[in-house]
Structure formats: C-alpha cells, structure tokens
Amino acid sequence: MVEDEPSLQFFYKKLLTLNGFEIAEIAKNGEEAVSMFKSFSEKPKVILMDHRMPIKNGIEASKEILQIDNKVKIIFISADSSIKEDVHSIGVFSFKDKPFTIEHLIEEIKKAVGNYSSSSSN
C-alpha cells in the first residue's frame, strides 16, 4: 500500500485485514514504495497506489515498479480523474476514482489477485 495520509493508511489497513488480505508494507511516498518493492524477496501481487504524495508521485512510482516487475497489479486511487488516461497508458491494472465504495475496492482487489494468479501460471 502506498499512501501518505495516516488516516487513509489506517482505513485501508483495517479494510484489507478484515477482508482477509495481508499487507506486506505501507509506504508513505512513491520513492519509499519503489525502494520497498526492490527489497521484497517475494513481491506483492497487488499494490494500492495514491497519486499525490511527497518526494515521488504515484505515476512515477508505478512506472518504476512496473519496470522491475510488470506482473504486479497496481490499483491506482485518486480523486484527480484528469490523470486516468496517463495512468492506464503506463500499464496499471485499474484506476479507482475517489470517492468509491468499499465493496468496489474489495471487488477490484479480488479481481487483481485472480488475474495475477492466472497470468503467473502461464
């Protein structure tokens, strides 16, 4: 999970753990996210990525992470819908507009995990 806002970090962490997902780590900015991703021996299957963060934004971080491992599914979350086309052009799995429902986010994560496992078996 990549999110600079502590209240959203807490919210996503609770939401994900209550729905049976394991959180590998929480990065507070894009630079930290790329560094963490490089350090994981077992890469996460799905990354929730914020857009506006200090040091390195979500688009820059997503590009770098996808260059390292293009199988990882990045779910980009932003209230700025003007970047949606740019986000899709770099190869992220999906874009969620804020605000969104909890059900839609959980459904999207399940879809990404399912897609990851079917693409990694090929």
N, C-alpha and C positions, 0 to 999 in steps of 0.2 A: 504494500500500500504506500502511495506517495501523496502526502497531504501535509500542508504547512500549518493548518488551523487545528489547534489542540482539541477543540470541541468536536470537530468532524472526525479527527483521529479516534477519539473515544467512541463516537457514534458508530463509525464503520467497524471498529473492533468488536463492540458489543453485538452489532447486527450480524457480522460474519461468524463469530464464535457461536452465537445462539442458533445459527443455521447450519452448523456442522463444518464450517470451513476453518482451516488452520492458517494463521497469519505468520509468514516467515519473518517479516520485519516491517517497521514503519519508518519511511524516510521523510524528512522534513523539507526537502527540496530536491530538485532534479539532479544536482551534482551528487548528493548523498545517495540517491536512488541508483545511479549508474555505478558508483563505487561499490555499493552493497551487492548489486546484481553481479558484478565481476567477481566478488569474493565468495558467492554461494557455490559450494561444490554441487549441490542439487538445486538447479534453477527453479524458481516458482513457475507454475503453469499459467497463472493469471496475475496481472498487475492492475490495480485501480490507480489511475493517474490523474492528478489535478493539473490544471493548466497554469494559472498564475501563482508562481512561487518565487521566493528569493533565489539568487545565485544562478539557477538554470531552470527555465520553464519546462512545462510538460512536453511540449513538442520537441524541443532539443533533446531532452532526456529519452523520450520514446525513440527518436531516430537512432541514438547511440545504443540503446538496449537492443533494438531490433537488428542492428548491425552485428551485435555479439551473438544473438540467438533469435532468428526470425520465426521460431515456433511459439515463442511466448505470446500469449494473448493479452493485449493491453486494452483495458476498458477505460476510455478517456472520459472524464467527468468535468463538465464546465458549464457555466451559465452563459458563456460567450459563444453563441451559435454561429458567429461570423467565421470562426476558425474550423468549422466542421469539415469543409472540403479539404483544407490543408491537412487536417488530422487523418482523414481517410486516405489521402494521397501518399502518406508515409507508411501505410500498412498496418495501422492499428486494427484491432478486432471490431470495436464498436465505439460509438460516441453516445454518451448519455447527457441529455440536456438537464441542467438543474432548473427548477426542482423536478424530481422524479419520485415515483412511489418505491417503497421498499421492495414490494413484490416484483416490480420490473427489474430492479437491480439484481435481486437474487436469481431471477429467471435468466438474466443476461450472464451472470457468473456461471450458472449451471450449464448454459449453452456453450460458453467458452471452455469450461473444463471438459465437457463431452467432445467438443471439436478438437481440443488438444489431444485427447487420448486416441481419437480415431485418426488424426493426422500423424501422430508419432508412431503408430503401428505400421505405417506404410514404408 
